[in-house]
Amino acid sequence: MIFADRSDAGRQLADRLADYAGRDDVVVWGLPRGGVIVALEVARALGAALGMCAVRKLGVPSQPELAMGAVAVGGVRVVNRDIVALLRIEAATVEEVTRREVRELERLQRALIELPPGRPLAAEETLADPAGKLAILVDDGLATGATMRAVIEAARRREPAGIVVAVPVAPPDTYLTFERLVDRVVCVSTPEPFYGVGAWYRDFRQTTDQEVRAALQEARTWPPRQTG
């Protein structure tokens, strides 16, 4: 399974979520940056509100691509204790990385919603509120799933009626792990061997801030019933 790009992946994923179409109790959250583009196609097909949940990986200092956890909007932090213990990462190091990524998280969120300098940042500005509703959490793929775990926690704090994780591609073991964490996992493809998320896209170029802002702005133009 190879997706042409993130929009193509979103349309294919939306086909798997068709039973949620037309419901006014569904909201879609995209993980920036790339997940928002996938989520836009899902939200468009379902006629649902689209929100963005800013999240940042906590990379292992010696291996930045390896996640030892993640932070998300609303003061959420999850830490993979197994990786921390295995690599003997000191608590002070975890805290230092956390502080750095929290600063970057706020910078990212402010940039993506073009918040004027000096204006306080409110999480609600980029989130379609899932309180009492079904939250569909969308990314362009799962690898270890660290960032998605943080977004799940951010969603739970808003007391949704249910949580669905929806991604185009994930390794089989990660897929099975998330089935135990949320109400439902929807995934187009679970290849083995996995190689990495980008291996399953022909075009996996980095998504820009402007593309994310445009997606969020497009969703705001949808009819009132769809804005949640």
N, C-alpha and C positions, 0 to 999 in steps of 0.2 A: 504494500500500500504506500503510494507516494502522493502527497498533496501538492498541488501546483503552488499554492501559497497559503497564507493564513486565512484569507477570505474563502478560498475553496474549502479549506479544512472546516471553517465555521459552517458553511452550507451543508457539508456532509454530516457534521455533528448535529446540526439542527434537524436533519431527517430522523435521527435516532431519538430526538426529543419531541417529536410531533404530537405525542399525547398530552403535552402541556400547552399546546397552542390555544390562543383565544381566552385563556383564563386570566381573571383580574387579580388572582392571588399569587402570581409568580413574578419574581424579580430576578434579574441576571446581573451577576458581578463579574467583571473581567479583571484579571491580574495584569498590571502594566509591566512592560509595555505591550508585548506581543499578544497577550491573552485578551486585551481589550478589542483588538481587531477581530479575533475569532468570536468573541462575545457579541460584537455588533451584529454579525450575521445571525447568530442564535436568537438574540433579542428581536431582530427584525422579523424573522420567520415566525416566532411565537407571539409577536405583538406584545412584548413585555417591556417593562422598564429596564434601562441599562444603567448600572453604576460601576464605579471603579474602586477597588480596594488596594490602596498603595501598600506594597510589601517589599522587603529587602532581605536577601539571603545573608546569613552570618557565615562568611567563608572562613575556613581554616587558614590561619596566617601563612603557613608554608605551602598550602594547596588551595588557593582562593576559589577554585571551581568546586571544591568539596564543601558541602554545607554542613555546619555543625548546629544549624538552627536558622531561625528567621524572625524578623520583627514586622508587625503590621500596624496599620492605623488603629488608633484607640488604645495605645499602650500595650499591645499584645506582643509577647515574646514566647517562642517555643525553642527548646534546646534539645538536641539529640544527645542524650547522656551517654549512649553507647559509643558514639564517635569521640566525644570528649574524653571518656575513660580510656578508650583504645589508644588514642594518640597522646594521652597524658597532658591534655591542655589545661593549664592552670586557670583557676576561677578568675583571677585578675585579667587574664588574656581574654576570656569570654566577655567580661564586663567592658574592656577597652574596645573590642570589636563591636559590641552592642551600642555603645555610645556613638561611635563613628557612623554606624548604619542608621541609627535613629535620626541623626542630623541629616544624612542623605535622604532618608525617607521623607522628612518634612520638606526638604528642598525639592524632591521629586514631585510630591503632591502639589506644592505651590506652583511649580512649573507647569504641571499638566492641567491645572484649572486656571492658570494665569491670574493668580491672586496678587492684588496690588501690594507693594512693599509696606510693611507696618500694620497691615490688617491681620487680626488674629486668624489662625487656621482652625476651621471646624471640620471634623470628619464628615459631617452630614452633607457637606458641599459636594462631595463626589460619590455619595452612596445613595442608591435607591433603597429606602428603609425596608428590610425584610421582616420587621416585627409582625408576628402572626401570619406570615406568608411563607411560601416555599422559595428558598434561596437556591438558585442554580449558579454554582461557582465554576468559572470557565478559565482555562489557561490554554496555551498552544501545545502543551504536552506535559507529562510528568516524568521526572527521572527519579530522584530520591524522594521528591514530594515535600521537602522542607517548607517551601514558601506556601504551598497549598495548606499545610497543616496550620500555619499561622492565620491564614484567611478563614479557615474553618472556625478557629477560635474567635476571630473577630465577628464572624456571623453569629455564632452561638450567643455572644454577649448581647445581641439584639433580639434574642428569643424568637427565632423563626418557627414556623410550624413544621418545617423540615428542611433538610439540606441535601442537595444533589451535587456531586462533583462531576463535571463534564469536560472531557478533553479528547482531542483527536487521536492521541497516541500515548502509550505508556508501556513499560515493561510488565510482564505478567505478575511478578512478585509484588510490585508497587500497586498494581490494580487490586490484587487480593487484599493487601493491607488496608487500602482505603475503603474497601467494601465493609470492613469491620468498624470504620470510623464514622460513616455517614449513612443516611437512609438509602442512597442509591448511587452507584457509579456508572456513568455512561461513557464508553470509550469506543471509538471507531475501530482501532487496531491495537493489538497487544503483541507485537512481533518478538520473536526469539530467534537469534540474539537481537538485542535492542540497539546497540551502538550509540544511541543518543537521540534526542528529540529532532535535532536538525537533519539527521540522516534521512528522515521520512518526508522532507519538503524539498521540492526543486528550488524554490525561492524562499530562503530563510534569512533574508537580510534583516538587520536590526531595525526595529520599529522606532520612528522618531516621536519626539514629544508632540510635534504638530499633528501627526497622524492620530495620536491618541486624543488630542483636543478636538480634532475634527469629528471623530467617532462619537465622543460624548455630546458634542454640539448637535450632531445629526439626530441622536436619540431624543434630545430635548424638543425637537420639532414634531414629534409624533403626537397623535391625538391624546386628549386628557386621560382617557381610560388607560392608556399605555404608560403614563408617566408615573404611576404608583404614588 
